[in-house]
Amino acid sequence: MADKIKKFFQKKKIDAKFKLAGPGHKLTESSQSSQSSFYKKEVPTVKRSGLSEESKVAADAALARLQQKRDNPSFNTSLAAIKAQVKKELENEVASSSKEPIQVKETTEGNVDVPKNLAASGVYFKCPIISNDILSRDEWKKNIKTFLYEQLEEERGLTACLIIQSCNSNREKVDICVETLCKYLENIVTHPDDEKYQKIRMSNRAFCERVQPIEGSMELLLAAGFMQEKLLNNEGNEENFLVFKKENIPSVESLTMLIDALRTSEPIPLELDRNLQVLLPSQAANKVQLPSSFYALSPEEIKREQQLRTEAMERSQMLRTKAMREKDELREMRKYKFAIIRVRFPDGILLQGTFSVYERYSEIHEFVQENLEHNGLPFILNTPTGHKIIYEEDANKTLIDLRLVPTTMLTFAWHSSVIDEINNSPNKDVYLKPEVMVLVQEI
Protein backbone atom coordinates (compact mmCIF):
# COMPACT_ATOMS: atom_id res chain seq x y z
CA MET A 1 0.00 0.00 0.00
CA ALA A 2 2.83 2.40 0.83
CA ASP A 3 4.34 1.90 -2.63
CA LYS A 4 1.06 2.87 -4.31
CA ILE A 5 0.82 6.06 -2.26
CA LYS A 6 4.44 6.96 -2.99
CA LYS A 7 3.83 6.57 -6.71
CA PHE A 8 0.70 8.70 -6.42
CA PHE A 9 2.54 11.56 -4.70
CA GLN A 10 5.71 11.19 -6.78
CA LYS A 11 3.72 11.50 -10.04
CA LYS A 12 2.29 14.78 -8.78
CA LYS A 13 5.81 16.00 -7.96
CA ILE A 14 7.18 15.07 -11.38
CA ASP A 15 4.26 16.76 -13.14
CA ALA A 16 4.67 19.90 -11.08
CA LYS A 17 8.43 20.10 -11.71
CA PHE A 18 7.96 19.62 -15.44
CA LYS A 19 5.33 22.33 -15.66
CA LEU A 20 7.43 24.74 -13.56
CA ALA A 21 10.48 24.29 -15.78
CA GLY A 22 8.57 24.46 -19.06
CA PRO A 23 9.99 23.71 -22.50
CA GLY A 24 13.43 25.12 -23.13
CA HIS A 25 13.98 26.25 -19.56
CA LYS A 26 16.65 24.69 -17.35
CA LEU A 27 16.38 24.73 -13.59
CA THR A 28 19.32 26.23 -11.77
CA GLU A 29 21.22 24.16 -9.25
CA SER A 30 19.86 26.24 -6.38
CA SER A 31 16.25 25.96 -7.55
CA GLN A 32 16.66 22.23 -8.07
CA SER A 33 17.93 21.75 -4.55
CA SER A 34 15.24 23.96 -3.05
CA GLN A 35 12.48 22.13 -4.88
CA SER A 36 13.81 18.73 -3.93
CA SER A 37 14.04 19.80 -0.29
CA PHE A 38 10.45 21.05 -0.44
CA TYR A 39 9.31 17.57 -1.48
CA LYS A 40 12.16 15.51 -0.04
CA LYS A 41 10.10 13.65 2.54
CA GLU A 42 8.74 10.25 1.64
CA VAL A 43 5.28 9.11 2.55
CA PRO A 44 5.42 6.62 5.42
CA THR A 45 3.65 3.32 5.60
CA VAL A 46 0.25 3.89 7.14
CA LYS A 47 -0.26 1.85 10.27
CA ARG A 48 -3.46 -0.12 10.06
CA SER A 49 -5.23 -1.58 13.04
CA GLY A 50 -6.19 -4.83 11.27
CA LEU A 51 -9.70 -6.04 10.55
CA SER A 52 -12.58 -4.11 12.04
CA GLU A 53 -15.14 -5.94 14.17
CA GLU A 54 -17.60 -5.83 11.26
CA SER A 55 -15.01 -7.34 8.91
CA LYS A 56 -14.23 -10.11 11.40
CA VAL A 57 -17.92 -10.95 11.75
CA ALA A 58 -18.32 -11.02 7.96
CA ALA A 59 -15.26 -13.24 7.57
CA ASP A 60 -16.48 -15.65 10.25
CA ALA A 61 -19.89 -15.80 8.59
CA ALA A 62 -18.32 -16.57 5.22
CA LEU A 63 -16.23 -19.36 6.72
CA ALA A 64 -19.31 -20.76 8.44
CA ARG A 65 -21.22 -20.79 5.15
CA LEU A 66 -18.37 -22.61 3.43
CA GLN A 67 -18.23 -25.19 6.20
CA GLN A 68 -21.99 -25.62 6.04
CA LYS A 69 -21.80 -26.28 2.32
CA ARG A 70 -19.13 -28.94 2.92
CA ASP A 71 -21.23 -30.59 5.61
CA ASN A 72 -24.54 -30.29 3.74
CA PRO A 73 -24.68 -32.66 0.74
CA SER A 74 -28.02 -31.16 -0.32
CA PHE A 75 -26.17 -28.10 -1.64
CA ASN A 76 -23.72 -29.08 -4.36
CA THR A 77 -21.93 -26.34 -6.31
CA SER A 78 -20.69 -28.71 -8.98
CA LEU A 79 -21.58 -27.75 -12.55
CA ALA A 80 -23.81 -30.82 -12.96
CA ALA A 81 -25.84 -29.97 -9.85
CA ILE A 82 -26.23 -26.35 -10.94
CA LYS A 83 -27.36 -27.42 -14.41
CA ALA A 84 -29.90 -29.81 -12.94
CA GLN A 85 -31.29 -27.12 -10.67
CA VAL A 86 -31.51 -24.58 -13.52
CA LYS A 87 -33.18 -27.12 -15.82
CA LYS A 88 -35.81 -27.84 -13.20
CA GLU A 89 -36.50 -24.15 -12.68
CA LEU A 90 -36.72 -23.46 -16.41
CA GLU A 91 -39.23 -26.30 -16.82
CA ASN A 92 -41.33 -24.88 -14.00
CA GLU A 93 -41.08 -21.45 -15.60
CA VAL A 94 -42.33 -22.74 -18.95
CA ALA A 95 -45.13 -24.71 -17.29
CA SER A 96 -46.29 -21.68 -15.34
CA SER A 97 -49.11 -19.78 -17.02
CA SER A 98 -48.57 -16.57 -15.05
CA LYS A 99 -45.09 -15.44 -15.89
CA GLU A 100 -44.43 -11.81 -15.08
CA PRO A 101 -41.50 -9.63 -16.21
CA ILE A 102 -38.97 -8.45 -13.68
CA GLN A 103 -40.13 -5.31 -11.96
CA VAL A 104 -38.37 -2.90 -9.65
CA LYS A 105 -40.09 -2.22 -6.38
CA GLU A 106 -39.10 1.04 -4.79
CA THR A 107 -37.60 0.96 -1.34
CA THR A 108 -39.66 2.83 1.22
CA GLU A 109 -39.60 2.96 4.98
CA GLY A 110 -42.40 0.41 5.06
CA ASN A 111 -40.56 -2.42 3.35
CA VAL A 112 -36.85 -2.04 4.12
CA ASP A 113 -37.14 -4.92 6.60
CA VAL A 114 -37.21 -7.56 3.81
CA PRO A 115 -33.56 -7.67 2.69
CA LYS A 116 -34.03 -11.11 1.10
CA ASN A 117 -35.88 -9.36 -1.75
CA LEU A 118 -33.07 -6.90 -2.47
CA ALA A 119 -31.40 -7.23 -5.87
CA ALA A 120 -28.25 -5.89 -4.19
CA SER A 121 -27.47 -5.11 -0.57
CA GLY A 122 -26.12 -1.68 -1.52
CA VAL A 123 -23.65 0.24 -3.67
CA TYR A 124 -19.97 -0.36 -2.94
CA PHE A 125 -16.66 1.07 -4.08
CA LYS A 126 -12.95 0.30 -4.20
CA CYS A 127 -10.00 2.65 -3.74
CA PRO A 128 -6.82 0.87 -4.93
CA ILE A 129 -4.64 3.84 -3.90
CA ILE A 130 -5.43 3.16 -0.25
CA SER A 131 -6.49 -0.49 0.12
CA ASN A 132 -8.34 -3.41 -1.47
CA ASP A 133 -11.35 -3.01 0.82
CA ILE A 134 -14.84 -2.84 -0.71
CA LEU A 135 -16.92 -0.32 1.21
CA SER A 136 -19.82 2.09 0.86
CA ARG A 137 -19.13 5.65 -0.31
CA ASP A 138 -19.67 7.08 3.18
CA GLU A 139 -17.23 4.59 4.70
CA TRP A 140 -14.65 5.47 2.07
CA LYS A 141 -15.07 9.19 2.77
CA LYS A 142 -14.14 8.56 6.40
CA ASN A 143 -11.23 6.28 5.46
CA ILE A 144 -9.84 8.71 2.88
CA LYS A 145 -10.02 11.58 5.35
CA THR A 146 -8.25 9.55 8.04
CA PHE A 147 -5.63 8.37 5.57
CA LEU A 148 -4.83 11.87 4.28
CA TYR A 149 -4.51 13.41 7.72
CA GLU A 150 -2.03 10.65 8.60
CA GLN A 151 0.16 11.88 5.71
CA LEU A 152 0.23 15.55 6.75
CA GLU A 153 3.32 15.24 8.94
CA GLU A 154 5.45 13.94 6.10
CA GLU A 155 3.99 15.67 3.02
CA ARG A 156 1.97 18.68 4.11
CA GLY A 157 1.77 20.59 0.83
CA LEU A 158 0.48 17.96 -1.58
CA THR A 159 -1.59 16.25 1.10
CA ALA A 160 -3.36 19.54 1.89
CA CYS A 161 -4.21 19.84 -1.83
CA LEU A 162 -5.74 16.35 -1.76
CA ILE A 163 -7.68 17.11 1.44
CA ILE A 164 -9.18 20.19 -0.22
CA GLN A 165 -10.21 18.14 -3.26
CA SER A 166 -11.30 14.92 -1.49
CA CYS A 167 -12.86 16.01 1.82
CA ASN A 168 -15.27 18.73 0.63
CA SER A 169 -18.49 17.98 -1.23
CA ASN A 170 -19.37 21.35 -2.81
CA ARG A 171 -17.26 21.47 -5.98
CA GLU A 172 -18.10 25.10 -6.73
CA LYS A 173 -16.88 26.25 -3.32
CA VAL A 174 -13.75 24.11 -3.67
CA ASP A 175 -12.92 25.78 -7.01
CA ILE A 176 -13.41 29.25 -5.50
CA CYS A 177 -11.20 28.34 -2.54
CA VAL A 178 -8.45 27.00 -4.82
CA GLU A 179 -8.43 30.18 -6.92
CA THR A 180 -8.34 32.36 -3.80
CA LEU A 181 -5.43 30.39 -2.32
CA CYS A 182 -3.57 30.55 -5.63
CA LYS A 183 -4.08 34.33 -5.68
CA TYR A 184 -2.58 34.65 -2.18
CA LEU A 185 0.50 32.67 -3.23
CA GLU A 186 0.86 34.30 -6.66
CA ASN A 187 0.92 37.74 -5.01
CA ILE A 188 3.85 36.64 -2.86
CA VAL A 189 5.71 35.13 -5.82
CA THR A 190 5.13 38.27 -7.93
CA HIS A 191 5.83 40.75 -5.10
CA PRO A 192 8.19 38.91 -2.71
CA ASP A 193 9.18 42.06 -0.79
CA ASP A 194 5.76 43.70 -0.53
CA GLU A 195 4.53 43.24 3.05
CA LYS A 196 0.88 43.91 2.22
CA TYR A 197 0.71 40.56 0.38
CA GLN A 198 2.29 38.68 3.28
CA LYS A 199 -0.60 39.12 5.71
CA ILE A 200 -4.14 37.71 5.57
CA ARG A 201 -6.68 39.22 7.91
CA MET A 202 -8.65 36.25 9.23
CA SER A 203 -11.80 38.34 9.74
CA ASN A 204 -11.66 39.45 6.09
CA ARG A 205 -14.96 38.63 4.39
CA ALA A 206 -13.35 36.92 1.37
CA PHE A 207 -11.22 34.73 3.63
CA CYS A 208 -14.17 33.84 5.92
CA GLU A 209 -16.48 32.92 3.03
CA ARG A 210 -14.14 31.44 0.43
CA VAL A 211 -11.24 29.85 2.32
CA GLN A 212 -11.80 29.12 5.99
CA PRO A 213 -14.89 26.85 5.61
CA ILE A 214 -13.05 24.54 3.18
CA GLU A 215 -11.34 21.62 4.88
CA GLY A 216 -7.61 21.51 4.16
CA SER A 217 -7.24 25.22 3.36
CA MET A 218 -5.54 26.07 6.65
CA GLU A 219 -3.17 23.11 6.24
CA LEU A 220 -2.29 24.41 2.76
CA LEU A 221 -1.49 27.90 4.06
CA LEU A 222 0.69 26.44 6.83
CA ALA A 223 2.54 24.41 4.18
CA ALA A 224 3.01 27.64 2.21
CA GLY A 225 4.80 29.26 5.16
CA PHE A 226 1.98 31.15 6.90
CA MET A 227 1.69 31.33 10.69
CA GLN A 228 -1.20 32.59 12.79
CA GLU A 229 -0.35 35.68 14.86
CA LYS A 230 -2.13 38.46 16.71
CA LEU A 231 -1.38 41.86 15.18
CA LEU A 232 -2.77 45.36 15.52
CA ASN A 233 -5.30 46.26 12.85
CA ASN A 234 -5.85 49.71 11.34
CA GLU A 235 -8.07 50.65 14.29
CA GLY A 236 -5.30 49.76 16.75
CA ASN A 237 -7.01 46.60 18.04
CA GLU A 238 -5.45 43.16 18.24
CA GLU A 239 -6.71 40.73 15.64
CA ASN A 240 -5.82 37.31 14.21
CA PHE A 241 -3.75 37.36 11.04
CA LEU A 242 -2.03 34.73 8.95
CA VAL A 243 1.49 36.01 8.35
CA PHE A 244 3.85 34.66 5.67
CA LYS A 245 7.30 33.72 7.02
CA LYS A 246 9.88 33.32 4.29
CA GLU A 247 12.05 31.18 6.54
CA ASN A 248 9.29 28.55 6.77
CA ILE A 249 9.80 27.47 3.15
CA PRO A 250 12.96 26.51 1.25
CA SER A 251 12.44 29.20 -1.41
CA VAL A 252 9.79 31.42 -2.95
CA GLU A 253 9.99 29.19 -6.05
CA SER A 254 8.53 26.34 -4.03
CA LEU A 255 5.30 28.33 -3.84
CA THR A 256 5.06 28.10 -7.64
CA MET A 257 5.06 24.33 -7.36
CA LEU A 258 2.41 24.49 -4.66
CA ILE A 259 0.24 26.70 -6.88
CA ASP A 260 0.60 24.15 -9.69
CA ALA A 261 -0.29 21.30 -7.32
CA LEU A 262 -3.37 23.19 -6.15
CA ARG A 263 -4.63 23.64 -9.70
CA THR A 264 -3.84 20.13 -10.96
CA SER A 265 -4.73 17.92 -8.00
CA GLU A 266 -7.96 15.93 -8.14
CA PRO A 267 -10.05 14.02 -5.57
CA ILE A 268 -8.78 10.56 -4.68
CA PRO A 269 -10.87 8.43 -7.05
CA LEU A 270 -13.27 5.66 -6.09
CA GLU A 271 -14.04 2.76 -8.41
CA LEU A 272 -17.58 1.38 -8.45
CA ASP A 273 -17.53 -2.28 -7.42
CA ARG A 274 -19.66 -4.44 -9.71
CA ASN A 275 -20.93 -6.50 -6.75
CA LEU A 276 -20.89 -9.51 -9.08
CA GLN A 277 -23.59 -12.10 -8.44
CA VAL A 278 -24.48 -15.35 -10.18
CA LEU A 279 -28.16 -16.24 -9.81
CA LEU A 280 -30.50 -19.10 -10.55
CA PRO A 281 -33.76 -18.11 -12.31
CA SER A 282 -35.82 -18.42 -9.11
CA GLN A 283 -33.38 -16.21 -7.19
CA ALA A 284 -33.46 -13.55 -9.89
CA ALA A 285 -37.28 -13.56 -9.80
CA ASN A 286 -37.27 -13.00 -6.04
CA LYS A 287 -34.51 -10.38 -5.90
CA VAL A 288 -36.24 -7.41 -7.49
CA GLN A 289 -36.15 -4.64 -4.89
CA LEU A 290 -33.56 -1.86 -5.09
CA PRO A 291 -31.97 -0.42 -1.93
CA SER A 292 -32.27 3.31 -1.26
CA SER A 293 -28.60 3.88 -2.19
CA PHE A 294 -29.55 3.38 -5.88
CA TYR A 295 -31.76 6.47 -5.89
CA ALA A 296 -30.76 10.05 -6.60
CA LEU A 297 -33.78 11.17 -4.55
CA SER A 298 -34.91 10.23 -1.07
CA PRO A 299 -37.88 7.81 -0.77
CA GLU A 300 -40.06 10.71 0.40
CA GLU A 301 -39.10 12.83 -2.65
CA ILE A 302 -39.83 9.90 -4.97
CA LYS A 303 -43.28 9.36 -3.46
CA ARG A 304 -44.07 13.08 -3.70
CA GLU A 305 -42.96 13.20 -7.36
CA GLN A 306 -45.10 10.17 -8.21
CA GLN A 307 -48.12 11.68 -6.50
CA LEU A 308 -47.74 14.98 -8.35
CA ARG A 309 -47.32 13.19 -11.67
CA THR A 310 -50.41 11.04 -11.07
CA GLU A 311 -52.49 14.08 -10.18
CA ALA A 312 -51.28 15.92 -13.28
CA MET A 313 -52.19 12.94 -15.48
CA GLU A 314 -55.65 12.74 -13.97
CA ARG A 315 -56.27 16.45 -14.65
CA SER A 316 -55.01 16.21 -18.21
CA GLN A 317 -57.09 14.21 -20.67
CA MET A 318 -55.09 15.20 -23.75
CA LEU A 319 -53.25 12.67 -25.87
CA ARG A 320 -49.54 12.44 -25.08
CA THR A 321 -47.11 12.60 -27.99
CA LYS A 322 -44.07 10.38 -28.39
CA ALA A 323 -41.81 13.28 -27.40
CA MET A 324 -43.81 13.81 -24.21
CA ARG A 325 -43.61 10.13 -23.32
CA GLU A 326 -39.83 10.08 -23.90
CA LYS A 327 -39.41 13.19 -21.76
CA ASP A 328 -41.32 11.53 -18.90
CA GLU A 329 -39.30 8.36 -19.34
CA LEU A 330 -35.99 10.23 -19.08
CA ARG A 331 -37.24 12.11 -16.05
CA GLU A 332 -38.17 8.81 -14.43
CA MET A 333 -34.74 7.30 -15.09
CA ARG A 334 -32.94 10.30 -13.63
CA LYS A 335 -34.34 9.36 -10.23
CA TYR A 336 -31.59 6.74 -10.13
CA LYS A 337 -27.83 6.98 -9.69
CA PHE A 338 -27.12 3.29 -10.22
CA ALA A 339 -28.63 0.39 -12.13
CA ILE A 340 -28.72 -3.39 -11.90
CA ILE A 341 -27.83 -5.17 -15.14
CA ARG A 342 -28.62 -8.88 -15.44
CA VAL A 343 -27.42 -11.00 -18.33
CA ARG A 344 -29.29 -14.23 -18.91
CA PHE A 345 -27.41 -17.03 -20.66
CA PRO A 346 -29.00 -19.81 -22.74
CA ASP A 347 -28.43 -22.26 -19.87
CA GLY A 348 -30.67 -20.14 -17.59
CA ILE A 349 -27.89 -18.79 -15.33
CA LEU A 350 -27.89 -15.03 -14.74
CA LEU A 351 -24.87 -12.78 -14.26
CA GLN A 352 -25.57 -9.58 -12.32
CA GLY A 353 -23.55 -6.38 -11.91
CA THR A 354 -24.01 -2.83 -10.57
CA PHE A 355 -23.36 0.14 -12.86
CA SER A 356 -23.62 3.91 -12.76
CA VAL A 357 -26.47 5.13 -14.96
CA TYR A 358 -23.95 7.33 -16.82
CA GLU A 359 -21.51 4.53 -17.62
CA ARG A 360 -21.17 3.45 -21.24
CA TYR A 361 -22.40 0.22 -22.76
CA SER A 362 -18.73 -0.69 -23.32
CA GLU A 363 -18.46 -1.18 -19.52
CA ILE A 364 -21.29 -3.74 -19.57
CA HIS A 365 -19.71 -5.49 -22.56
CA GLU A 366 -16.34 -5.65 -20.78
CA PHE A 367 -17.99 -6.94 -17.57
CA VAL A 368 -19.61 -9.82 -19.46
CA GLN A 369 -16.50 -10.54 -21.53
CA GLU A 370 -14.16 -10.87 -18.56
CA ASN A 371 -16.44 -13.49 -16.95
CA LEU A 372 -16.91 -15.69 -20.03
CA GLU A 373 -15.31 -19.12 -20.34
CA HIS A 374 -14.74 -18.41 -24.05
CA ASN A 375 -13.09 -15.07 -23.34
CA GLY A 376 -12.41 -12.79 -26.30
CA LEU A 377 -15.10 -14.06 -28.68
CA PRO A 378 -17.76 -11.63 -29.97
CA PHE A 379 -21.30 -11.78 -28.62
CA ILE A 380 -24.55 -9.84 -28.72
CA LEU A 381 -26.85 -8.75 -25.89
CA ASN A 382 -30.58 -8.34 -26.55
CA THR A 383 -32.91 -6.05 -24.61
CA PRO A 384 -36.32 -7.27 -23.34
CA THR A 385 -37.93 -5.58 -26.37
CA GLY A 386 -35.78 -7.64 -28.75
CA HIS A 387 -33.40 -4.82 -29.69
CA LYS A 388 -29.88 -6.07 -30.40
CA ILE A 389 -27.19 -3.96 -28.76
CA ILE A 390 -24.33 -3.80 -31.26
CA TYR A 391 -20.98 -2.98 -29.69
CA GLU A 392 -19.67 -1.11 -32.72
CA GLU A 393 -22.74 1.14 -32.74
CA ASP A 394 -23.63 1.42 -29.05
CA ALA A 395 -20.31 1.25 -27.18
CA ASN A 396 -20.36 4.94 -26.18
CA LYS A 397 -24.05 5.16 -25.31
CA THR A 398 -24.90 5.49 -21.63
CA LEU A 399 -27.27 3.20 -19.76
CA ILE A 400 -29.82 6.03 -19.82
CA ASP A 401 -29.39 6.43 -23.58
CA LEU A 402 -30.12 2.71 -24.02
CA ARG A 403 -33.04 2.77 -21.54
CA LEU A 404 -31.36 0.19 -19.29
CA VAL A 405 -32.27 1.99 -16.04
CA PRO A 406 -33.01 1.11 -13.26
CA THR A 407 -32.79 -2.62 -13.93
CA THR A 408 -32.75 -4.67 -17.12
CA MET A 409 -32.58 -8.31 -18.15
CA LEU A 410 -30.38 -8.72 -21.22
CA THR A 411 -30.17 -12.06 -23.04
CA PHE A 412 -26.84 -13.37 -24.26
CA ALA A 413 -26.14 -14.81 -27.72
CA TRP A 414 -22.92 -15.60 -29.50
CA HIS A 415 -22.18 -13.55 -32.61
CA SER A 416 -23.01 -15.41 -35.83
CA SER A 417 -19.34 -15.32 -36.85
CA VAL A 418 -18.29 -17.65 -34.00
CA ILE A 419 -21.26 -20.02 -33.68
CA ASP A 420 -19.49 -22.81 -35.60
CA GLU A 421 -16.40 -22.40 -33.43
CA ILE A 422 -18.50 -22.60 -30.25
CA ASN A 423 -20.47 -25.65 -31.47
CA ASN A 424 -17.22 -27.50 -32.16
CA SER A 425 -15.88 -26.72 -28.70
CA PRO A 426 -15.95 -29.55 -26.09
CA ASN A 427 -17.52 -27.18 -23.54
CA LYS A 428 -19.97 -25.45 -25.88
CA ASP A 429 -22.70 -25.42 -23.21
CA VAL A 430 -20.50 -23.66 -20.65
CA TYR A 431 -20.75 -19.88 -20.64
CA LEU A 432 -19.22 -18.56 -17.41
CA LYS A 433 -15.79 -19.36 -16.01
CA PRO A 434 -15.71 -22.08 -13.32
CA GLU A 435 -14.45 -19.60 -10.71
CA VAL A 436 -17.48 -17.41 -11.50
CA MET A 437 -19.96 -20.31 -11.47
CA VAL A 438 -19.00 -21.24 -7.90
CA LEU A 439 -20.45 -17.86 -6.86
CA VAL A 440 -23.96 -19.15 -7.58
CA GLN A 441 -25.93 -18.36 -4.44
CA GLU A 442 -27.36 -21.05 -2.23
CA ILE A 443 -31.11 -21.06 -2.09
N, C-alpha and C positions, 0 to 999 in steps of 0.2 A: 504494500500500500504506500509506503514511504517513497518508493521509486516513482510511482505514478504521480504523486504530488510534486516531487522534485521536477519531473519532466514538465508538468503543467506550469509551474512557476518559471522554470528555466526558459520555456518557449516564449513566455511573456517578456522576459529579460532580453532575449535575443532579438525579438521583434522591436522592442523599444530602442535598443542600441542601433539597430539598422536604420530605423526611421530618424533617429537623432542625427546620425552621421550623414545620411542622404547620399545620393549618387555623386561621385567625384570629390567627396569631402573626406579627408583623413583626420581621425581623432589624434589629438596631441597626446604625448606620453602622460602629461599631468591629468588631462581629462579622462584618459583611459583608466588611470589608477584611481581617480576619484569616483568614477562610475562603478568600477569593480568593487570598491570599498562600500559604496552605497548598497550594493546587492551581494555582498560577499558572504552573507550568512546562509547556511543551508537549512532547509526545512527539516525539523527533527521527525523521528518516528512518533506517531501519535500513540499514546498509551491507551489501550482499550481495556475495558473492565471485564471482557469475556461476554458470554451469552447473558442476555437479560432473562428475568424470570419467565416472561411470556415466551421467549424463544426456547427455553428449557422445557416448558410445558408442551409446546408444539412439537419439539423433537421427541419427547417421551411418548406423546400420542401417536406420532408417526411410527415409532418403533413398535408400539403396542399393536397398531393396525397390521404391520408386517408380520408380527408374531402370530396374530390371530388368523391371518391368511394361511400361514404355514400349518397351523393347528386345525384349520377348518377345511376339510376336503370338499365342502359344498361350494366353495369359491375357488375356481381354478382359472388363473390368468393365462393359461396356455392358449395358443392361437385356435386350436380345435374347439376348446370350450367356449371361447368368445364367439366363434363362427356359429356354433350350435345355438347359443343364446340369441344372437342377432337373427338367425334364420327363424327361430320360433317367434320372435317379436314381429318380424316382417310378415309372417303368415297371419298372426293375430291382427296386424294392422290392415292387411288386405281383406280379411274376413269381416272386419268391423264395418258397419254401414254408416257410422257417424264420425267419420274422420273430420277433424277440424284443423285449419292451418295454425301455425305457431303464432301466438299473440303475445304482446308485451303488456303486462299488468303494471300499472304505476304504483310505486311504493308510497304509501301514506302511513300516517301514524297508527292507523288502525290495523295494518297487516304486516308490520315489520317483524312480528314475532313468529314468522313462519320461514326461517332461513332455508329450509329444505327446498323451497320453491324458487330460490334465487338462481338466476342463470350464472351469476358470479358473486362471490362474497364481497367484492369491492374493486376499486381501481388501485393498482400498485405500480411502483416505479423502481428503477435501478439507478445507481450513481457510481459507475465504475471508478471515477476519480477518487472516491472515498472508500467504498467497500463493495462487496458482492451481495449485500443484504437487499431483500425485496420488501419495501415498506410503502405505506400510504404517503401521499404528498405532504400531509401535515407532519408525519413522523420524520420525513426527510428534511423538512424545513428546520426542525429542532436540531437534527443531527448535523446539518450543514452549518448552522449557526455555531453550535458547540465546537465543531471541527475548526472553523475559521478563527474563532477567538483563541483556540489553543496554538495557532500559528503566529499570533501577533508579536510575541516576544522575539521571535527569530526573523520575521519578515514583515515588519509593520507596514511599509508602504504599499506593496502589492496586495497584501492581505486586506488592508483597509479598503482598497478599490473593490475587491471581491465582496466584502461585507456590504458596501454600498449597493452593489448590483444584485446580490443574492438574498439579502435580509430585509428588503423593503418591497412592498407589493405595488405601490403606485408608481408606474413607470414614468409618468409625466413629471412627477415631483422629483424622481431620481435624476432625470435628464436636466432639470432646472438646477438641482444641487450640484451636479457634475460641472455644468457650465459656470456656475458661481465660484466653485472651488478653483477651477482652471483660471478664471479671471484674477482671483487673489494671487495665485502663483505666477501668472504671466506678468502681472504688474511688478512683482519683485524681480523677475528675470530681466524685464525691460528697464526698470529703474532701480538697480540694486542699492543705490545710496540715498534714495528718497525715503525718509522716515515715515511719511504719511501712508505709504503702501505697506508698511511693516507692522501696522497695528489694526486689529479688527475689534470694533466696539461690540461687545456681546449683546447689548440691548438694541443694537441697530436693527431696524425693521426687516431689512433684506436678509440679514443673518438669521434672525429669529424665525422667519417664515420659510426661507429657502434652504438653509443649511442645517441648523441645529436639530430639527425634528427627524432628519434622515440618519438612520443608524449607520455608523461607520465614518461619518463626516468628521467628528472630533478626532478619531484615531488617525484619519488622513492628515489633518492639520498638525497633529503632534509629530507624525512622520516627516512632515515638511519643515519641521524646525520651530513651530509655534509653541509658546508656553503661556499658560494662563496667569495673569498678574492683575493686581489692583493698582490702577493709575488714576490721577486726577483728570476729570473731564473738563470741558470748556467752562463749565459753571463752577469749577473748583471743588467738586464733590468726588469722592472715591467711587470707582466703578470697575467692573470686571472687563478686562481686555485680553485678547489673544495677541501676543507680541512675538514677532519673528526674531529668532536668535540665529545669526549666521553660523555661530560655532556649533550649533546642533546638527548641522548637515556637512557632508564632506566638501561640497562646492555648490555654488548657485546652479551650475549645469545639471546637477542631479535633480533639480526641480523640473527641468525640461523633460527628463525621463518620467518623472512622476505625473506630469501633465499628460504625456503620451499614454501612460498606463491607465489614467483615469478615463481617457476618451476611447480606448480600445478594449478595455476589459468588459467581460460579459458575465451574466449570472452563471454559476456552476450548473451545468445542464443535468436534467433528469431524463432518463429513457423510460418510456412506457413499457411495462412488462406485459407480455401477451397473455399471461395467466392461462397457459395452454391447458386445455382439457380434452379428453377423449371420452365420448359418450355413446352409450347404447341408445337405440331409438326411444325406448320407454323413458330413459333418464332425460333425454332432450325434450320430450313432450311435457315432463313435469317441471323442468327448470325453465320457467318462462318469465319470472319476475325480475326486474332490474332494481339494484340497490340505489339509494338516493344519490350516491356519489357519481352516477352516470348523468345526472341532470344538471343543466346550466341554471335552472331555477329551483327554488325551494318547493317542497310539496304543496305548501299553502298557495304560492304564486301560480303553480300549475293548475290547481283546482279553480282558482279565481279566473285565470285565463279561459279555461274550458267553460266555465259558467257564463262569462261574458260572450264568448263565441256562440254558445247555444242560444242565448237570449237574442243575439243579433240575427241568427239564422231564423228564429221563430218570427221575428218582426218583419224580416224581408222575405217576400214571396217571389222575388224575381228570379229568373233563370241565371245560373252562374256560368260564365264563360270558361273555356279551358285555361285562359290566363289567370282568372280569378282562382280556379281550383289549384293551379300550380303555385300561386302565391301563398295560399293557405297551407299547402303541403310543405313548402320551404319554411314557413313560419313555424309549423309544427315540429319539423326536424331540428330547428335551431334551439329547441328546448333542451337538447342533449349535447353533452360534451364528448361522450364516448359511446361506442356501439359494440354490440356483440355480433361477430360474424361466425356462422356455422357452415361448414362445408360437409355435405353428405356424399359419401362414396358409394359406388354400386353395391358394395357388400353390406351397406346399412350403417356402418360406423360413421360417427360424426366427429369432426375436428373443430374445436372452438377456440377463438382468440378474441382479445379485447383490442380495440383500435380507437384512435381519436377520430372524430367525425370529419376532421380536415386532413387526415392522411390520404395519400394517393392509393389508387387501386394497385399500383406496383408493390406496395407494402403487403397487401393481402396475397398477391401472387407469390412474393418471396416467402411469406410465412408458410404457404401450402407447399411450395417447392422444397424447402429445407426439411420438411417432415416426410417427404415421399420416399418409399423404398427405391423406386426407379427415379432417382434424383437427376435432374437436368433435362428430362424429356418434356416436350411441350404438352400443354393441356388447356382445356377450356372450362370456365365456370359459367353456369347458367343461373339466371335469376328465377324467382318463383313464377314470373310472368312468361318465362321461356326465352327471354332475351339472352343472347350469348355475349359474354364480356370478352372482347378480343384485346389481348395485351397490347398489340401494336397500335390499336386505336384508343384504348381507354386507360393506358398506364398512368397518365398524369391527371386523370379525373379524380376528384375527391369522393369520399363516401357519400357526401350530400349530393354531389353532382349525379351520382349513379343511383340515388334513392335507396341506399343500403342502411339507412338509419331509422330507428334505433337498433333493430336486430333483423337479420336476414338469413334465410337458409339458401345457400348456393349448392347446386349439384355439380359434381365433378365428372368430367369425361376426358379421356385422352384425345389429343389432336389426331385428326384422320391420318396425318403423315407418319404416325408411329404405332398405329393399331396393329399392323402385322408384326412389328417387332415385339410388342407387348404379348400378343397371342402366342408367339413362339418362345416366350420366356418360361422357364420352369415354375416361376412364382407369379404367374400372370394375374392371379386372383388376390395378390397381396398388394395393398396400396400404401399403408403407412409403415415406417421403419419399426422393427421389433421393439426398440427402446422407447418408441412412442406408444406402441400398442399396449405395453404393460401399464400405461397410465390410465387405462380404462377403469372407470370408477366402479367400486363394488356397490351392488344394489342393497 
